[in-house]
C-alpha cells in the first residue's frame, strides 16, 4: 500500500511539473510585413544622394503605436546626428578663431538649439517600414507584440540646408551681439558647407 501511494504521488508530481513548464516564454513570429530587410541592423547609411536613418520600437502591443514610435526614434537619431555635426564643427571653428571658451559654448549651443525646431526638418521622407508580429506563451495565456522599424531619409542637399540654417542663425546672433569673430566664423562654416567640406 505504501508503494502504491508513493507511485501515485510521484506520478502526480511529474504531471504537475510537466504542466507548469510547457512552453512558457516560447515566442514565435506569426506575421511580418515583408522579408526582414538588412537596414534594420544599421542605424545610419549614406549613398550618393541620401542619408538614411532607421528607428525602432520593440515589444509594442499595438502596431500603429509601434510604427509611430519607430518613426519618432528615427527622427530623434537624425536630429542627434545634425546637432552633433553642428556642435562639433562650430566649436572647432570658433576655437580656431581664438574665441573665449564661454563664447564658443554659447554660440555653438545656440546653433544646436535652432536644429531642434521641428519646422526645420520638413523635407524628411519615410521610404521604408518593417514590422513583425510575435506570439508569446505566458503563464496567463497567449500574448502578442510587434517589433516595428521605420527608415527615413533626407537628401544630402536637405541635410546641408538644415546645417546652413543653424550657421545662419549663429551668424545673426553674432551680428546682434556685435561679435565680429563669431560672425566671420559663421560665414566660414557656411562657405565650407556650400563648398562640400
C-alpha positions in Angstrom: 0.0 0.0 0.0 2.8 2.4 0.8 4.4 1.6 -2.5 1.2 2.4 -4.3 0.8 5.7 -2.6 4.4 6.6 -3.3 3.9 5.7 -7.0 0.7 7.8 -7.2 2.5 10.7 -5.5 5.4 10.5 -8.0 3.0 10.4 -10.9 1.1 13.4 -9.6 4.4 15.4 -9.0 5.7 14.6 -12.5 2.3 15.6 -14.1 2.4 18.9 -12.1 6.0 19.6 -13.2 5.2 18.9 -16.9 2.1 21.0 -16.9 3.8 24.1 -15.4 6.8 24.0 -17.6 5.1 23.6 -21.0 6.4 26.3 -23.4 6.0 29.3 -21.1 8.1 32.1 -22.6 8.1 30.4 -26.0 8.0 33.0 -28.8 7.2 32.6 -32.5 6.9 35.1 -35.3 3.4 34.7 -36.8 3.2 37.6 -39.3 5.5 40.2 -40.9 5.2 43.0 -43.4 7.8 41.5 -45.7 11.1 39.7 -45.5 13.4 41.1 -42.9 15.5 43.9 -44.5 19.1 44.4 -43.7 18.7 48.1 -42.9 17.1 47.4 -39.5 20.5 46.4 -38.2 22.2 49.6 -39.5 21.1 52.9 -37.8 22.7 55.2 -40.4 23.7 54.6 -44.0 24.5 57.0 -46.8 24.6 56.8 -50.6 25.4 59.5 -53.2 22.1 61.3 -52.8 20.6 60.4 -49.4 21.3 59.9 -45.7 19.1 57.0 -44.3 18.4 56.7 -40.6 16.4 53.8 -39.1 14.4 53.8 -35.9 12.7 51.0 -33.9 10.1 50.2 -31.3 10.2 46.7 -29.9 7.6 44.8 -27.9 4.8 47.3 -28.8 1.3 45.9 -28.1 -0.2 48.0 -30.9 1.3 48.1 -34.4 0.2 51.6 -35.2 1.7 52.9 -31.9 4.8 50.9 -32.6 5.2 52.3 -36.1 4.8 55.9 -34.9 7.4 55.4 -32.1 9.8 53.8 -34.6 9.4 56.9 -36.9 10.0 59.2 -33.9 13.1 57.2 -32.9 14.5 57.6 -36.4 13.8 61.4 -36.3 15.5 61.6 -32.9 18.6 59.8 -34.2 18.6 62.2 -37.3 18.3 65.3 -35.1 21.1 64.0 -32.8 23.3 63.5 -35.8 22.6 67.0 -37.0 23.2 68.5 -33.6 26.4 66.6 -33.2 27.7 67.8 -36.6 26.8 71.4 -35.8 28.2 71.4 -32.3 31.5 69.7 -33.4 32.1 71.9 -36.5 31.0 75.2 -34.9 33.0 74.5 -31.7 36.2 73.6 -33.6 35.9 76.6 -35.9 35.1 79.1 -33.1 38.1 77.7 -31.1 40.2 78.1 -34.2 39.2 81.8 -34.3 40.7 82.1 -30.8 37.4 82.9 -29.2 36.8 82.9 -25.5 35.7 79.4 -24.3 32.5 80.8 -22.9 31.6 82.3 -26.2 32.4 79.0 -28.0 30.0 77.1 -25.8 27.3 79.8 -26.0 27.4 80.2 -29.8 27.6 76.5 -30.6 24.7 75.8 -28.3 22.7 78.5 -30.0 23.2 76.8 -33.4 22.4 73.4 -32.0 19.2 74.7 -30.4 18.0 76.0 -33.8 18.0 72.5 -35.2 15.6 71.2 -32.6 12.8 73.3 -34.0 10.5 70.9 -35.8 9.8 73.0 -38.8 13.5 72.7 -39.9 13.1 69.0 -40.7 10.2 69.3 -43.1 11.9 67.5 -46.0 12.2 64.1 -44.3 10.8 61.1 -46.3 9.7 57.8 -44.8 10.5 55.4 -47.6 10.5 52.1 -45.8 8.9 50.3 -42.9 9.1 46.8 -41.5 7.1 45.1 -38.7 6.9 41.7 -37.2 4.1 40.3 -35.0 5.2 37.8 -32.4 3.2 35.4 -30.3 4.4 34.7 -26.7 3.1 32.0 -24.4 2.9 33.2 -20.8 1.5 31.8 -17.6 -1.6 34.0 -18.1 -2.1 32.7 -21.7 -1.1 33.9 -25.2 0.2 37.5 -25.7 1.1 39.3 -28.9 3.5 42.1 -29.6 5.0 44.0 -32.5 8.6 44.9 -33.3 8.4 47.9 -35.6 11.1 49.6 -37.7 11.0 52.8 -39.8 13.7 54.0 -42.1 13.6 57.7 -43.0 15.8 59.5 -45.5 16.8 63.1 -46.2 18.7 64.3 -49.2 22.3 65.3 -48.6 21.3 68.7 -50.0 18.5 68.9 -47.5 20.8 67.9 -44.7 23.3 70.6 -45.6 20.5 73.1 -45.9 19.5 72.5 -42.3 23.1 72.8 -41.1 23.4 76.0 -43.1 20.2 77.3 -41.4 21.8 76.7 -38.0 25.0 78.5 -39.0 23.0 81.4 -40.5 21.2 81.8 -37.1 24.6 81.7 -35.4 25.7 84.4 -37.8 22.6 86.5 -36.9 23.2 86.0 -33.2 26.8 87.1 -33.6 25.8 90.2 -35.6 23.1 91.1 -33.0 25.8 90.9 -30.3 28.3 92.8 -32.4 30.7 89.9 -32.2 32.8 90.1 -35.4 34.9 86.9 -34.8 31.8 84.8 -34.3 30.2 86.3 -37.4 33.3 85.6 -39.5 33.3 82.1 -38.2 29.7 81.5 -39.1 30.5 82.8 -42.6 33.4 80.4 -42.8 31.1 77.5 -41.8 28.5 78.4 -44.4 31.1 78.7 -47.1 32.6 75.3 -46.2 29.2 73.7 -46.3 28.4 75.2 -49.7 31.8 74.0 -51.0 31.0 70.5 -49.8 33.6 70.3 -47.0 
